[in-house]
């Protein structure tokens, strides 16, 4: 007695559902493997192109405290903007060690002024004014190809108020992260990404290989060799 076509179709769908679930699971694991690979790749990129520094003193307080870890990446001086925190080589005449971590408060063409104890950049207030040495002009227009730099902690730092605007080629790196433990985090990210990618790819490979080895239920069954004679 033949079964209705609807019942037969349901039986086929029910029989094939475990394979479909395995394929879906394998696809999810493949996506996890790709994500882990991307995570590891970005961490390796960061290790190769980013640097870690520790702020040695209070020159950038209160924004950045002494001993804070900083992420930096190479940045040409021509690309820095007002407000960027940078690493630069101070003029030799300043007597400061290199590099110096400081903030760009003005770029070429902007006007820096001190008025009533406030720092003004193009007429806008930018915190406390630094101490100016005797004979220093109270208003300065930043020359071409230079930047005007100051630490956030004006009484405890030296900047362009002491040694003048700095050539942009002296700027080597820009701070892109504050308060992050440097290379240790990248090493952990790399190891975790590689581990996730490897494990997910291995499980995915085993699922697909098991599926390839599984017999096809719709294939005809080989009855084996026929007898040479019958009774």
TAWOSUL-V47286 format. One record per residue. N is the residue number from 0. RES is the residue in one small letter. PHI is phi in whole degrees, 0 to 359 (999 if undefined). PSI is psi as a letter, one per 30 degrees, with the letter a starting at -180 (none if undefined). D_LAST is the distance of its C-alpha to the last C-alpha in Angstrom with 1 decimal. Layout:
N,RES,PHI,PSI,D_LAST
N,RES,PHI,PSI,D_LAST
This chain:
0,x,999,k,30.6
1,x,280,k,32.3
2,x,270,l,35.2
3,x,299,l,38.6
4,x,297,e,39.6
5,x,297,e,42.4
6,x,296,e,40.2
7,x,296,e,37.7
8,x,296,e,40.7
9,x,294,e,42.0
10,x,296,e,38.8
11,x,296,e,38.8
12,x,296,e,42.4
13,x,296,e,42.0
14,x,292,e,39.1
15,x,271,f,41.2
16,x,297,e,44.5
17,x,301,e,44.1
18,x,296,e,43.9
19,x,295,e,46.9
20,x,296,e,48.8
21,x,296,e,48.0
22,x,296,e,49.2
23,x,297,e,52.4
24,x,298,e,53.0
25,x,296,e,52.6
26,x,296,e,55.0
27,x,297,e,57.6
28,x,297,e,57.3
29,x,296,e,57.7
30,x,296,e,61.0
31,x,297,e,62.1
32,x,297,e,61.5
33,x,296,e,63.5
34,x,299,e,66.3
35,x,297,e,66.4
36,x,296,e,66.7
37,x,296,e,69.5
38,x,300,e,71.3
39,x,294,e,71.1
40,x,297,e,72.2
41,x,294,e,75.3
42,x,294,e,76.2
43,x,296,e,75.9
44,x,299,e,78.1
45,x,298,e,80.6
46,x,298,e,80.8
47,x,282,e,81.4
48,x,244,f,84.0
49,x,255,l,85.6
50,x,234,l,88.2
51,x,241,k,89.4
52,x,226,l,93.0
53,x,241,k,94.9
54,x,291,k,98.2
55,x,281,f,100.7
56,x,219,a,103.6
57,x,270,g,104.8
58,x,295,f,105.6
59,x,249,g,103.0
60,x,291,k,103.5
61,x,270,f,102.9
62,x,296,e,99.9
63,x,226,k,98.6
64,x,278,l,99.6
65,x,300,k,100.3
66,x,86,g,97.2
67,x,284,k,94.8
68,x,282,k,91.8
69,x,231,k,91.7
70,x,267,k,89.1
71,x,227,l,90.5
72,x,222,l,89.1
73,x,302,k,90.9
74,x,208,k,93.0
75,x,294,k,95.6
76,x,301,f,99.0
77,x,292,f,99.1
78,x,260,f,96.3
79,x,285,l,97.8
80,x,239,l,99.3
81,x,299,k,102.0
82,x,102,f,100.7
83,x,291,k,98.1
84,x,264,k,98.1
85,x,227,l,98.0
86,x,254,k,98.4
87,x,218,l,101.2
88,x,264,j,103.4
89,x,289,l,106.9
90,x,302,k,110.0
91,x,300,e,111.2
92,x,294,f,114.5
93,x,287,f,113.0
94,x,74,g,112.3
95,x,274,k,109.0
96,x,291,l,105.9
97,x,247,k,103.0
98,x,272,l,100.9
99,x,249,k,102.5
100,x,263,j,100.5
101,x,208,a,102.5
102,x,244,k,102.4
103,x,280,j,103.3
104,x,260,f,105.8
105,x,202,k,106.9
106,x,246,l,105.8
107,x,307,k,107.8
108,x,94,f,110.2
109,x,276,l,110.2
110,x,253,k,113.4
111,x,247,k,113.7
112,x,218,l,116.7
113,x,244,k,118.0
114,x,212,k,119.9
115,x,53,h,121.0
116,x,78,g,118.6
117,x,247,k,115.6
118,x,270,k,113.6
119,x,242,k,113.3
120,x,243,j,110.9
121,x,54,h,111.9
122,x,85,f,113.9
123,x,260,k,111.0
124,x,292,k,111.2
125,x,225,h,108.8
126,x,88,a,109.8
127,x,290,k,112.7
128,x,282,k,114.8
129,x,283,l,114.8
130,x,284,k,118.0
131,x,259,k,119.7
132,x,298,l,121.8
133,x,304,k,125.5
134,x,87,f,126.0
135,x,279,k,122.5
136,x,293,k,122.3
137,x,282,f,121.2
138,x,232,k,119.3
139,x,229,k,116.9
140,x,262,k,114.9
141,x,293,k,111.9
142,x,293,l,112.2
143,x,299,k,109.4
144,x,63,g,106.5
145,x,222,l,107.4
146,x,227,l,106.4
147,x,255,k,108.5
148,x,238,k,106.9
149,x,212,k,107.8
150,x,284,l,106.2
151,x,293,e,105.7
152,x,270,i,107.9
153,x,303,e,111.0
154,x,291,f,113.4
155,x,248,g,111.0
156,x,219,l,109.8
157,x,251,k,111.1
158,x,207,a,110.3
159,x,295,f,111.7
160,x,294,f,114.8
161,x,260,e,115.6
162,x,242,g,114.3
163,x,83,l,113.9
164,x,303,k,111.0
165,x,251,k,108.2
166,x,303,k,106.7
167,x,296,f,103.2
168,x,291,f,101.9
169,x,282,f,102.7
170,x,278,k,100.0
171,x,249,e,96.7
172,x,216,l,94.4
173,x,240,k,94.0
174,x,284,k,93.0
175,x,243,f,89.9
176,x,207,k,89.1
177,x,234,k,91.2
178,x,81,g,90.4
179,x,254,k,87.0
180,x,303,k,86.2
181,x,288,c,85.8
182,x,295,f,83.1
183,x,299,e,81.5
184,x,296,e,80.2
185,x,294,e,78.8
186,x,296,e,77.0
187,x,296,e,75.4
188,x,299,e,74.4
189,x,296,e,72.9
190,x,297,e,70.9
191,x,296,e,69.7
192,x,297,e,68.7
193,x,295,e,66.7
194,x,295,e,65.0
195,x,298,e,64.0
196,x,297,e,62.8
197,x,294,e,60.8
198,x,296,e,59.2
199,x,296,e,58.3
200,x,295,e,56.9
201,x,295,e,54.7
202,x,297,e,53.2
203,x,299,e,52.7
204,x,296,e,50.9
205,x,294,e,48.6
206,x,296,e,47.7
207,x,294,e,47.0
208,x,293,e,45.0
209,x,297,e,42.9
210,x,293,e,42.3
211,x,293,e,41.1
212,x,280,f,38.6
213,x,294,k,37.2
214,x,291,k,33.8
215,x,278,j,34.1
216,x,293,f,32.5
217,x,273,f,32.3
218,x,286,k,30.2
219,x,295,k,26.5
220,x,275,k,24.3
221,x,286,j,22.3
222,x,287,f,18.7
223,x,89,a,18.4
224,x,293,k,16.4
225,x,281,k,13.1
226,x,294,l,10.2
227,x,288,f,10.4
228,x,212,l,6.8
229,x,237,l,3.8
230,x,253,none,0.0
